[in-house]
Amino acid sequence: MAINNEVKNEIVKALETLGHNVNAFALQIFSLEKDRHFVFSNGQRFGVWDSVKKTFVD
C-alpha cells in the first residue's frame, strides 16, 4: 500500500514536534494496515504511526 503525501507530512510534522531532526532521505515509511505505518529514521525503527489518531502508538 502506497503512503500518500498527507500521511507522510503528518509523520514529518510529528517527528519535528518531538524534536527529531528529519532527513527526507533517511525517513522510511511502510504500511502495516490501512491506518498504521512503521516509521524508520536513519535505519532505526522509530515507531508505529496511527493515521486515525494522528500519533505514534508504539
C-alpha atoms as a printed R data frame, in Angstrom:
   type eleno elety resid chain resno      x      y      z
1  ATOM     1    CA   MET     A     1  0.000  0.000  0.000
2  ATOM     2    CA   ALA     A     2  1.434  3.366 -1.014
3  ATOM     3    CA   ILE     A     3  1.829  6.127  1.518
4  ATOM     4    CA   ASN     A     4  0.039  9.293  0.461
5  ATOM     5    CA   ASN     A     5  1.621 12.713  0.902
6  ATOM     6    CA   GLU     A     6 -0.852 13.728  3.610
7  ATOM     7    CA   VAL     A     7  0.196 10.840  5.868
8  ATOM     8    CA   LYS     A     8  3.882 11.457  5.161
9  ATOM     9    CA   ASN     A     9  3.504 15.161  6.012
10 ATOM    10    CA   GLU     A    10  1.698 14.293  9.270
11 ATOM    11    CA   ILE     A    11  4.533 11.966 10.276
12 ATOM    12    CA   VAL     A    12  7.234 14.502  9.406
13 ATOM    13    CA   LYS     A    13  5.426 17.213 11.393
14 ATOM    14    CA   ALA     A    14  5.027 14.886 14.399
15 ATOM    15    CA   LEU     A    15  8.715 13.911 14.310
16 ATOM    16    CA   GLU     A    16  9.773 17.556 14.150
17 ATOM    17    CA   THR     A    17  7.429 18.399 17.044
18 ATOM    18    CA   LEU     A    18  9.131 15.652 19.055
19 ATOM    19    CA   GLY     A    19 12.487 17.301 18.333
20 ATOM    20    CA   HIS     A    20 13.649 14.693 15.845
21 ATOM    21    CA   ASN     A    21 15.822 16.018 13.006
22 ATOM    22    CA   VAL     A    22 14.008 14.711  9.923
23 ATOM    23    CA   ASN     A    23 16.111 13.924  6.880
24 ATOM    24    CA   ALA     A    24 13.791 13.066  3.968
25 ATOM    25    CA   PHE     A    25 16.365 10.674  2.504
26 ATOM    26    CA   ALA     A    26 16.699  8.776  5.785
27 ATOM    27    CA   LEU     A    27 12.947  8.538  6.503
28 ATOM    28    CA   GLN     A    28 11.223  5.295  5.506
29 ATOM    29    CA   ILE     A    29  7.528  4.545  5.998
30 ATOM    30    CA   PHE     A    30  5.920  1.130  5.462
31 ATOM    31    CA   SER     A    31  2.207  0.391  5.766
32 ATOM    32    CA   LEU     A    32  1.139 -2.313  8.196
33 ATOM    33    CA   GLU     A    33 -2.576 -1.803  7.706
34 ATOM    34    CA   LYS     A    34 -4.782  0.875  6.209
35 ATOM    35    CA   ASP     A    35 -4.188  3.272  9.117
36 ATOM    36    CA   ARG     A    36 -0.955  2.014 10.732
37 ATOM    37    CA   HIS     A    37  2.546  2.595  9.411
38 ATOM    38    CA   PHE     A    38  6.058  1.566 10.523
39 ATOM    39    CA   VAL     A    39  8.350  4.601 10.632
40 ATOM    40    CA   PHE     A    40 12.121  4.229 10.330
41 ATOM    41    CA   SER     A    41 14.608  7.080 10.578
42 ATOM    42    CA   ASN     A    42 18.295  6.644  9.725
43 ATOM    43    CA   GLY     A    43 17.735  2.884  9.539
44 ATOM    44    CA   GLN     A    44 16.365  2.694 13.094
45 ATOM    45    CA   ARG     A    45 12.767  1.862 13.938
46 ATOM    46    CA   PHE     A    46 11.143  4.980 15.367
47 ATOM    47    CA   GLY     A    47  7.627  3.665 15.948
48 ATOM    48    CA   VAL     A    48  4.198  2.914 14.530
49 ATOM    49    CA   TRP     A    49  2.122  5.863 13.302
50 ATOM    50    CA   ASP     A    50 -1.668  5.684 13.605
51 ATOM    51    CA   SER     A    51 -3.116  7.950 10.910
52 ATOM    52    CA   VAL     A    52 -6.571  7.980 12.531
53 ATOM    53    CA   LYS     A    53 -5.358  9.038 15.997
54 ATOM    54    CA   LYS     A    54 -2.559 11.126 14.424
55 ATOM    55    CA   THR     A    55  0.010  9.867 16.914
56 ATOM    56    CA   PHE     A    56  2.676  7.231 17.433
57 ATOM    57    CA   VAL     A    57  1.130  4.216 19.145
58 ATOM    58    CA   ASP     A    58  4.259  2.109 19.565
